Amino acid sequence: MTHRYCPDCGAPCVEKVPEDDHKLRSVCTGCNAIHYVNPKVVVGCIVEAGDQLLLAKRNIEPALGRWTFPAGYLECLESCAEGAARETVEETEAKVEPLGLFAMLDIPHISQIYAVYRARLVGDHFAATPESSEVQLMGMDEIPWKDLAFPSVATSLRLYAEDRKSDSFRTHTGIVEWNGEGSRFDLEQYRLRDHLAR
Ligand SMILES: [Zn+2]
């Protein structure tokens, strides 16, 4: 059940398949509004500063204490690139110039889409924030692969490392999928299905 009460009129909702639809929806018993629930978009930046990347240690759950590039939920009324730059300021105080889309990853099992941009650090300021206990520039050989926050982050950085090695950055799409074995919290149990790069 996605909505117990109608956000429009406050009456109870029931779960049913509306006429001419094919999925269960929360439908208001008062005003008949159908409350659709759609995937969330996460936007983030792989921030480059010379040979280094800007990574942040999460100071909030989930994945408290694990490392990520700056990323968070897209807000209404902003573009993906704007949201990625905003999240970077909020999590690291770093100003960036987005350099274009690097990866768009589907994560259907948690109904999320990740839009990851390459970006360039503008100036040299960054700092810890309420959301990040540490913020650091790291060389590619310093990336804490075993301590990354999410499969989507690990997948993006792995693709980035490959492209960087061949010095040709592409735009990647694919589906981040648990392989059905071991723990869902183990980043090594994920694969990228239907990967395309161009
Ligand atoms: Zn209603």
py3Dmol code that shows the C-alpha trace and the ligand (Angstrom):
import py3Dmol

protein = """\
ATOM      1  CA  MET A   1       0.000   0.000   0.000  1.00  0.00           C
ATOM      2  CA  THR A   2       1.634   3.242  -1.073  1.00  0.00           C
ATOM      3  CA  HIS A   3      -0.837   5.801   0.344  1.00  0.00           C
ATOM      4  CA  ARG A   4      -3.066   4.964   3.333  1.00  0.00           C
ATOM      5  CA  TYR A   5      -4.744   8.359   3.147  1.00  0.00           C
ATOM      6  CA  CYS A   6      -5.284  10.686   0.213  1.00  0.00           C
ATOM      7  CA  PRO A   7      -2.764  13.545   0.162  1.00  0.00           C
ATOM      8  CA  ASP A   8      -5.392  15.637  -1.671  1.00  0.00           C
ATOM      9  CA  CYS A   9      -8.517  15.211   0.515  1.00  0.00           C
ATOM     10  CA  GLY A  10      -7.470  13.053   3.488  1.00  0.00           C
ATOM     11  CA  ALA A  11      -9.959  10.216   2.877  1.00  0.00           C
ATOM     12  CA  PRO A  12      -8.712   6.594   3.134  1.00  0.00           C
ATOM     13  CA  CYS A  13      -7.207   5.017   0.007  1.00  0.00           C
ATOM     14  CA  VAL A  14      -7.745   1.470  -1.223  1.00  0.00           C
ATOM     15  CA  GLU A  15      -5.436  -0.566  -3.408  1.00  0.00           C
ATOM     16  CA  LYS A  16      -7.029  -1.575  -6.694  1.00  0.00           C
ATOM     17  CA  VAL A  17      -6.459  -1.763 -10.422  1.00  0.00           C
ATOM     18  CA  PRO A  18      -8.178   1.269 -11.960  1.00  0.00           C
ATOM     19  CA  GLU A  19     -10.249   0.806 -15.097  1.00  0.00           C
ATOM     20  CA  ASP A  20      -8.067   0.675 -18.255  1.00  0.00           C
ATOM     21  CA  ASP A  21      -4.945   0.154 -16.088  1.00  0.00           C
ATOM     22  CA  HIS A  22      -2.949  -3.013 -15.397  1.00  0.00           C
ATOM     23  CA  LYS A  23      -1.269  -2.343 -12.033  1.00  0.00           C
ATOM     24  CA  LEU A  24      -2.411  -2.012  -8.441  1.00  0.00           C
ATOM     25  CA  ARG A  25      -2.666   1.663  -7.437  1.00  0.00           C
ATOM     26  CA  SER A  26      -3.667   3.589  -4.347  1.00  0.00           C
ATOM     27  CA  VAL A  27      -7.084   5.028  -5.173  1.00  0.00           C
ATOM     28  CA  CYS A  28      -8.865   7.538  -2.935  1.00  0.00           C
ATOM     29  CA  THR A  29     -12.290   6.449  -1.655  1.00  0.00           C
ATOM     30  CA  GLY A  30     -13.286  10.127  -1.275  1.00  0.00           C
ATOM     31  CA  CYS A  31     -12.229  12.017  -4.415  1.00  0.00           C
ATOM     32  CA  ASN A  32     -11.242   8.991  -6.586  1.00  0.00           C
ATOM     33  CA  ALA A  33      -7.755  10.405  -7.219  1.00  0.00           C
ATOM     34  CA  ILE A  34      -5.256   7.755  -8.342  1.00  0.00           C
ATOM     35  CA  HIS A  35      -1.911   8.194  -6.573  1.00  0.00           C
ATOM     36  CA  TYR A  36       0.791   6.925  -8.912  1.00  0.00           C
ATOM     37  CA  VAL A  37       4.219   6.103  -7.510  1.00  0.00           C
ATOM     38  CA  ASN A  38       7.152   6.307  -9.923  1.00  0.00           C
ATOM     39  CA  PRO A  39      10.906   5.673  -9.654  1.00  0.00           C
ATOM     40  CA  LYS A  40      13.195   8.239  -8.083  1.00  0.00           C
ATOM     41  CA  VAL A  41      16.098   9.847  -9.896  1.00  0.00           C
ATOM     42  CA  VAL A  42      19.439  10.081  -8.121  1.00  0.00           C
ATOM     43  CA  VAL A  43      21.922  12.560  -9.587  1.00  0.00           C
ATOM     44  CA  GLY A  44      25.619  12.714  -8.824  1.00  0.00           C
ATOM     45  CA  CYS A  45      29.039  13.924  -9.925  1.00  0.00           C
ATOM     46  CA  ILE A  46      32.319  12.146 -10.401  1.00  0.00           C
ATOM     47  CA  VAL A  47      34.406  15.234  -9.654  1.00  0.00           C
ATOM     48  CA  GLU A  48      37.836  15.444 -11.278  1.00  0.00           C
ATOM     49  CA  ALA A  49      40.703  17.554  -9.985  1.00  0.00           C
ATOM     50  CA  GLY A  50      43.719  16.756 -12.122  1.00  0.00           C
ATOM     51  CA  ASP A  51      44.454  13.066 -11.633  1.00  0.00           C
ATOM     52  CA  GLN A  52      42.303  12.859  -8.519  1.00  0.00           C
ATOM     53  CA  LEU A  53      38.615  12.357  -7.719  1.00  0.00           C
ATOM     54  CA  LEU A  54      36.620  13.974  -4.922  1.00  0.00           C
ATOM     55  CA  LEU A  55      35.065  11.378  -2.638  1.00  0.00           C
ATOM     56  CA  ALA A  56      32.997  11.786   0.513  1.00  0.00           C
ATOM     57  CA  LYS A  57      32.532   9.546   3.538  1.00  0.00           C
ATOM     58  CA  ARG A  58      28.838   9.343   4.361  1.00  0.00           C
ATOM     59  CA  ASN A  59      27.816  10.819   7.709  1.00  0.00           C
ATOM     60  CA  ILE A  60      24.198   9.647   7.323  1.00  0.00           C
ATOM     61  CA  GLU A  61      22.376   6.370   6.893  1.00  0.00           C
ATOM     62  CA  PRO A  62      22.137   4.355   4.747  1.00  0.00           C
ATOM     63  CA  ALA A  63      25.749   3.270   4.280  1.00  0.00           C
ATOM     64  CA  LEU A  64      27.011   5.480   7.148  1.00  0.00           C
ATOM     65  CA  GLY A  65      30.827   5.577   7.115  1.00  0.00           C
ATOM     66  CA  ARG A  66      31.140   4.364   3.531  1.00  0.00           C
ATOM     67  CA  TRP A  67      32.550   6.325   0.608  1.00  0.00           C
ATOM     68  CA  THR A  68      30.766   7.767  -2.381  1.00  0.00           C
ATOM     69  CA  PHE A  69      30.972  10.494  -4.959  1.00  0.00           C
ATOM     70  CA  PRO A  70      28.464  13.293  -4.212  1.00  0.00           C
ATOM     71  CA  ALA A  71      24.939  12.191  -5.156  1.00  0.00           C
ATOM     72  CA  GLY A  72      21.359  12.549  -4.020  1.00  0.00           C
ATOM     73  CA  TYR A  73      17.739  12.814  -5.090  1.00  0.00           C
ATOM     74  CA  LEU A  74      16.840  15.141  -7.925  1.00  0.00           C
ATOM     75  CA  GLU A  75      14.509  17.938  -6.784  1.00  0.00           C
ATOM     76  CA  CYS A  76      11.462  19.135  -8.692  1.00  0.00           C
ATOM     77  CA  LEU A  77      12.084  22.076 -11.062  1.00  0.00           C
ATOM     78  CA  GLU A  78      15.808  21.384 -11.585  1.00  0.00           C
ATOM     79  CA  SER A  79      17.728  19.718 -14.383  1.00  0.00           C
ATOM     80  CA  CYS A  80      19.779  16.574 -13.730  1.00  0.00           C
ATOM     81  CA  ALA A  81      23.061  18.472 -14.191  1.00  0.00           C
ATOM     82  CA  GLU A  82      21.914  21.248 -11.830  1.00  0.00           C
ATOM     83  CA  GLY A  83      20.868  18.677  -9.241  1.00  0.00           C
ATOM     84  CA  ALA A  84      24.197  16.868  -9.488  1.00  0.00           C
ATOM     85  CA  ALA A  85      26.084  20.151  -8.939  1.00  0.00           C
ATOM     86  CA  ARG A  86      23.756  21.108  -6.037  1.00  0.00           C
ATOM     87  CA  GLU A  87      24.269  17.756  -4.304  1.00  0.00           C
ATOM     88  CA  THR A  88      28.021  18.233  -4.687  1.00  0.00           C
ATOM     89  CA  VAL A  89      27.854  21.593  -2.874  1.00  0.00           C
ATOM     90  CA  GLU A  90      25.579  20.176  -0.152  1.00  0.00           C
ATOM     91  CA  GLU A  91      27.780  17.148   0.533  1.00  0.00           C
ATOM     92  CA  THR A  92      31.273  18.569  -0.038  1.00  0.00           C
ATOM     93  CA  GLU A  93      31.010  22.398  -0.391  1.00  0.00           C
ATOM     94  CA  ALA A  94      32.799  21.938  -3.729  1.00  0.00           C
ATOM     95  CA  LYS A  95      31.789  24.023  -6.726  1.00  0.00           C
ATOM     96  CA  VAL A  96      31.861  22.066  -9.966  1.00  0.00           C
ATOM     97  CA  GLU A  97      31.328  22.452 -13.658  1.00  0.00           C
ATOM     98  CA  PRO A  98      29.462  19.406 -15.050  1.00  0.00           C
ATOM     99  CA  LEU A  99      31.232  17.943 -18.119  1.00  0.00           C
ATOM    100  CA  GLY A 100      28.391  15.832 -19.448  1.00  0.00           C
ATOM    101  CA  LEU A 101      26.535  12.636 -18.656  1.00  0.00           C
ATOM    102  CA  PHE A 102      28.807   9.731 -17.822  1.00  0.00           C
ATOM    103  CA  ALA A 103      26.349   6.978 -16.862  1.00  0.00           C
ATOM    104  CA  MET A 104      22.633   6.427 -16.628  1.00  0.00           C
ATOM    105  CA  LEU A 105      22.075   3.289 -14.590  1.00  0.00           C
ATOM    106  CA  ASP A 106      18.747   1.595 -13.961  1.00  0.00           C
ATOM    107  CA  ILE A 107      18.279  -0.021 -10.565  1.00  0.00           C
ATOM    108  CA  PRO A 108      14.804  -1.498 -10.944  1.00  0.00           C
ATOM    109  CA  HIS A 109      14.826  -3.605  -7.760  1.00  0.00           C
ATOM    110  CA  ILE A 110      14.796  -0.396  -5.695  1.00  0.00           C
ATOM    111  CA  SER A 111      12.973   1.720  -8.312  1.00  0.00           C
ATOM    112  CA  GLN A 112      15.821   4.176  -8.821  1.00  0.00           C
ATOM    113  CA  ILE A 113      17.624   5.675 -11.791  1.00  0.00           C
ATOM    114  CA  TYR A 114      21.155   7.034 -11.343  1.00  0.00           C
ATOM    115  CA  ALA A 115      22.300   9.865 -13.599  1.00  0.00           C
ATOM    116  CA  VAL A 116      26.044  10.323 -13.035  1.00  0.00           C
ATOM    117  CA  TYR A 117      27.929  13.263 -14.512  1.00  0.00           C
ATOM    118  CA  ARG A 118      31.619  13.850 -14.947  1.00  0.00           C
ATOM    119  CA  ALA A 119      32.482  17.222 -13.475  1.00  0.00           C
ATOM    120  CA  ARG A 120      35.496  19.430 -12.948  1.00  0.00           C
ATOM    121  CA  LEU A 121      36.326  20.939  -9.564  1.00  0.00           C
ATOM    122  CA  VAL A 122      36.182  24.738  -9.782  1.00  0.00           C
ATOM    123  CA  GLY A 123      38.706  26.372  -7.444  1.00  0.00           C
ATOM    124  CA  ASP A 124      40.165  24.216  -4.726  1.00  0.00           C
ATOM    125  CA  HIS A 125      37.669  24.439  -1.877  1.00  0.00           C
ATOM    126  CA  PHE A 126      35.916  21.429  -0.373  1.00  0.00           C
ATOM    127  CA  ALA A 127      35.102  20.480   3.191  1.00  0.00           C
ATOM    128  CA  ALA A 128      33.286  18.042   5.455  1.00  0.00           C
ATOM    129  CA  THR A 129      29.572  18.825   5.884  1.00  0.00           C
ATOM    130  CA  PRO A 130      26.680  17.510   8.004  1.00  0.00           C
ATOM    131  CA  GLU A 131      26.191  14.837   5.309  1.00  0.00           C
ATOM    132  CA  SER A 132      29.881  13.893   4.911  1.00  0.00           C
ATOM    133  CA  SER A 133      32.254  13.247   7.806  1.00  0.00           C
ATOM    134  CA  GLU A 134      35.296  13.415   5.498  1.00  0.00           C
ATOM    135  CA  VAL A 135      35.855  14.761   1.999  1.00  0.00           C
ATOM    136  CA  GLN A 136      39.076  13.908   0.183  1.00  0.00           C
ATOM    137  CA  LEU A 137      40.773  14.036  -3.185  1.00  0.00           C
ATOM    138  CA  MET A 138      42.015  10.564  -4.058  1.00  0.00           C
ATOM    139  CA  GLY A 139      44.126   9.108  -6.827  1.00  0.00           C
ATOM    140  CA  MET A 140      42.625   6.175  -8.748  1.00  0.00           C
ATOM    141  CA  ASP A 141      44.843   3.799  -6.759  1.00  0.00           C
ATOM    142  CA  GLU A 142      43.454   5.181  -3.470  1.00  0.00           C
ATOM    143  CA  ILE A 143      39.771   4.569  -4.134  1.00  0.00           C
ATOM    144  CA  PRO A 144      38.397   2.444  -1.259  1.00  0.00           C
ATOM    145  CA  TRP A 145      36.752  -0.188  -3.470  1.00  0.00           C
ATOM    146  CA  LYS A 146      35.769  -2.391  -0.501  1.00  0.00           C
ATOM    147  CA  ASP A 147      34.234   0.540   1.387  1.00  0.00           C
ATOM    148  CA  LEU A 148      32.049   2.127  -1.268  1.00  0.00           C
ATOM    149  CA  ALA A 149      28.488   2.979  -0.286  1.00  0.00           C
ATOM    150  CA  PHE A 150      26.281   1.440  -2.985  1.00  0.00           C
ATOM    151  CA  PRO A 151      26.451  -0.934  -5.976  1.00  0.00           C
ATOM    152  CA  SER A 152      25.592   1.979  -8.281  1.00  0.00           C
ATOM    153  CA  VAL A 153      28.562   3.976  -6.944  1.00  0.00           C
ATOM    154  CA  ALA A 154      30.934   1.026  -7.295  1.00  0.00           C
ATOM    155  CA  THR A 155      29.670   0.306 -10.816  1.00  0.00           C
ATOM    156  CA  SER A 156      30.050   3.943 -11.910  1.00  0.00           C
ATOM    157  CA  LEU A 157      33.578   4.215 -10.536  1.00  0.00           C
ATOM    158  CA  ARG A 158      34.587   0.897 -12.100  1.00  0.00           C
ATOM    159  CA  LEU A 159      33.375   2.121 -15.520  1.00  0.00           C
ATOM    160  CA  TYR A 160      35.148   5.417 -14.914  1.00  0.00           C
ATOM    161  CA  ALA A 161      38.425   3.655 -14.061  1.00  0.00           C
ATOM    162  CA  GLU A 162      38.190   1.596 -17.268  1.00  0.00           C
ATOM    163  CA  ASP A 163      37.528   4.634 -19.444  1.00  0.00           C
ATOM    164  CA  ARG A 164      40.261   6.586 -17.727  1.00  0.00           C
ATOM    165  CA  LYS A 165      42.767   3.819 -18.413  1.00  0.00           C
ATOM    166  CA  SER A 166      41.980   3.979 -22.141  1.00  0.00           C
ATOM    167  CA  ASP A 167      41.701   7.788 -21.992  1.00  0.00           C
ATOM    168  CA  SER A 168      38.328   7.750 -23.756  1.00  0.00           C
ATOM    169  CA  PHE A 169      35.294   8.709 -21.708  1.00  0.00           C
ATOM    170  CA  ARG A 170      32.058   7.254 -22.991  1.00  0.00           C
ATOM    171  CA  THR A 171      28.443   7.453 -21.841  1.00  0.00           C
ATOM    172  CA  HIS A 172      27.261   4.244 -20.233  1.00  0.00           C
ATOM    173  CA  THR A 173      23.823   2.733 -19.781  1.00  0.00           C
ATOM    174  CA  GLY A 174      22.841  -0.504 -18.118  1.00  0.00           C
ATOM    175  CA  ILE A 175      20.965  -2.242 -15.331  1.00  0.00           C
ATOM    176  CA  VAL A 176      22.607  -2.695 -11.929  1.00  0.00           C
ATOM    177  CA  GLU A 177      21.393  -6.078 -10.794  1.00  0.00           C
ATOM    178  CA  TRP A 178      21.952  -8.336  -7.802  1.00  0.00           C
ATOM    179  CA  ASN A 179      23.178 -11.715  -9.028  1.00  0.00           C
ATOM    180  CA  GLY A 180      20.910 -13.552  -6.578  1.00  0.00           C
ATOM    181  CA  GLU A 181      23.781 -14.919  -4.488  1.00  0.00           C
ATOM    182  CA  GLY A 182      25.172 -13.883  -1.134  1.00  0.00           C
ATOM    183  CA  SER A 183      24.185 -10.670   0.595  1.00  0.00           C
ATOM    184  CA  ARG A 184      22.428  -7.800  -1.124  1.00  0.00           C
ATOM    185  CA  PHE A 185      24.792  -5.561   0.869  1.00  0.00           C
ATOM    186  CA  ASP A 186      27.873  -7.141  -0.724  1.00  0.00           C
ATOM    187  CA  LEU A 187      28.892  -4.905  -3.658  1.00  0.00           C
ATOM    188  CA  GLU A 188      30.660  -7.823  -5.343  1.00  0.00           C
ATOM    189  CA  GLN A 189      27.331  -9.619  -5.800  1.00  0.00           C
ATOM    190  CA  TYR A 190      26.142  -7.094  -8.372  1.00  0.00           C
ATOM    191  CA  ARG A 191      26.607  -7.055 -12.121  1.00  0.00           C
ATOM    192  CA  LEU A 192      25.817  -4.597 -14.880  1.00  0.00           C
ATOM    193  CA  ARG A 193      23.343  -6.145 -17.309  1.00  0.00           C
ATOM    194  CA  ASP A 194      22.689  -4.842 -20.848  1.00  0.00           C
ATOM    195  CA  HIS A 195      25.710  -2.531 -20.632  1.00  0.00           C
ATOM    196  CA  LEU A 196      26.088  -0.185 -23.591  1.00  0.00           C
ATOM    197  CA  ALA A 197      28.842   2.413 -23.967  1.00  0.00           C
ATOM    198  CA  ARG A 198      29.274   4.935 -26.741  1.00  0.00           C
TER     199      ARG A 198
END
"""
ligand_1 = """\
1
ZN
Zn -8.912 12.078 -2.130
"""
view = py3Dmol.view(width=600, height=400)
view.addModel(protein, "pdb")
view.setStyle({"model": 0}, {"cartoon": {"style": "trace"}})
view.addModel(ligand_1, "xyz")
view.setStyle({"model": 1}, {"stick": {}})
view.zoomTo()
view.show()
